[in-house]
């Protein structure tokens, strides 16, 4: 078994890996696929989240990242005041808001993490 793995590691004599333009093209193709599959969708998601946080207004029902549901009572530049119960208001950074809830939203569909 040890001889077999040694022979596999050596490879065929006279053969080398891809070099020059072939290797460059393969690397470019790999980076392009990674951009399309990973980076671009994340950029779209971030852009949609920023747009959601910019449209935040008084009276919106929101879900905080901690799982608390409340209603926006005051919107400032970086801080939002959220009413969670009678006489209970939380001061939350805008980034702490996960989503704006609509009347017909089903919270069973929210991601767990």
N, C-alpha and C positions, 0 to 999 in steps of 0.2 A: 504494500500500500504506500509506503514511503517513497519508493522509486517512482510509482505512478504519479504522485503529486509533484515530485521534482521534475519529471518530464513535462507535465502540464505547465508548470511555472516557466520552464525554459522556452516553450513555444517552438514554432518551426524555424529552422535555420534560414537566415537571409530575409526574413520578414520583419518589418518594423511597423510601428503604429502609423496612423495617418499623420501627415505633416504638410506644412505649407498651406496652400489655399483650402484644402479639404478640412484641415483642423480648424481654420479660421471660420469657414462656413458652418461647420458643425457647432462651434461655440456661439456664433451669431444666432443660429437657429434655436439653440437651447435658451438663450437670453430672450429672444422674441416670444417663445412659447411661455416662458416664465412670466413675462410681462403681461401677456394676454390672459393667462390663467390665474394669476395671483395678484399682481400689483394693480392692474386696471380696475377689477371689480371692487377692490378695497377703496380705491380713490373715489369711485362712484358712490359707494356706501357712505364715506366720510362727507362727500358733497351734499348728499341727501340729508344727513344728520345736521350739518351746519344750517341748511335751509330750514329744516324743521325748528331748530332752536331760534332762528331769526324771526320766524313767524309767530312765536309764542306771544300770547296776549292775555289780558285779564279775562277771567272766566273760563279759560281752558281747563279741562280735566286732564291731569298728567299722572304718569307712572314714574316714580323716582327709581334710581338704580338700586336703592335699598329695598324696593318692593312696596313702598308706601304709596298710596293713591291719595291725591288731593286736588284742590282747585286753586288755580293761580289767582292771587288777589292783588299782587303788585309786581310789575316788571321793571327792573332797573338795568343798568348797563351789563353787569356781570352777575348780578344776584337776583333771584326770584323769590318772592314770598308766597308760600303755599299754605292754604288752609286745609288741615287734615281732620279737624273736629271743631266743635264750638269752642271758641276762645283759645284754640291751639293753632299757632302759625309757625311754620318752619322757614328759616332763611336758607335757601339752597343755591349753590353755584349752578349756573345754567348747564354745565356739563353733567350735573347729577341727574338730569331729567332724561329718562330712557325713551319715552314716547308720549305723544299727545293722544289721549284716548277719545274715541268717538262714541256716540250713544250706542251704536250697534257692535262695538268691539267685544270680542270674546276673549277673556284673559286666559283661557285654557290654551290658546295658541302662542302665548308669549314664551320665548326661549328660557330655559332654566339657568343658563350661564351667560 
